[in-house]
Amino acid sequence: MNDIAANLAAIHERIAAACDRAGRNPEEVRLIAVSKVKPAALVEEAFASGQLMFGESYVQEFRDKAPLVQAPVEWHFIGGLQKNKVKYLRGQVAMIHSVDRLALAEEINRQWQKIGSRIKILLQVNIGDETSKAGCAVEDLESRVRAIAELPNLQICGLMCLPPYSTDPEEVRPYFRQLRELAEQIKRLALPGVAMAELSMGMSGDFEVAVEEGATLVRIGTAIFGERIKKN
Ligand SMILES: *Cc1c(COP(=O)(O)O)cnc(C)c1O
């Protein structure tokens, strides 16, 4: 089975159609291929088809896989992150999408300080207020952004969410819209060093709706690489 190129092309077409419906420029939307649980060879294959950005969710798996990928891909870390594992991402990823608490942000700051560089981050928001999910509570977002913005080796670029699961993307639309509105509110505060240029939202089942609601980064795994057997 070698249909990664075809899957990527189909997704780009669907993104373009969603942009068309929403009056957006498709260049504002970038595709992150979520390669968790998939081998390095498939990352290489997607890269050969023009895919540059890849998302990983598990630190240990990322540590094992990244050295096996020869292509100059751009890695994004999108999964739950414990402080004691941040060091393994240091200098290896372009952006961390899943920052939700100050202690974690401080550790990321400390690690990137060691290499004298700055890492782009997104604040993950628990948009559905689900006890099972990570993410900053909506009511804490502004104070959390203000605190994290003080850290010199982090650059806040926007927000990320994993909305409540539904098989009907229309049920998820209000959450995507709310994330965009939260980003607009934060933007109006005009905090130094805080940009709200990125909205990381939308997965295989709902990315078109996310794009219609303003996503700039969509994180898509299954629709590119097929079903995942292990983990989730
Ligand atoms: C696995 C994962 C995705 C991709 O999910 P698909 O439904 O396979 O497209 C996106 N975002 C996060 C945070 C994930 O963990």
The ligand as an ORCA input file, in Angstrom:
! r2SCAN-3c Opt
* xyz 0 1
  C      -3.307     11.708     17.282
  C      -3.497     13.168     17.318
  C      -3.952     13.863     16.184
  C      -4.318     13.205     14.863
  O      -5.492     12.484     14.967
  P      -6.166     11.791     13.652
  O      -7.570     11.614     14.061
  O      -5.430     10.507     13.459
  O      -6.002     12.707     12.522
  C      -4.069     15.241     16.281
  N      -3.762     15.904     17.412
  C      -3.319     15.273     18.523
  C      -2.992     16.060     19.734
  C      -3.182     13.880     18.513
  O      -2.746     13.282     19.612
*
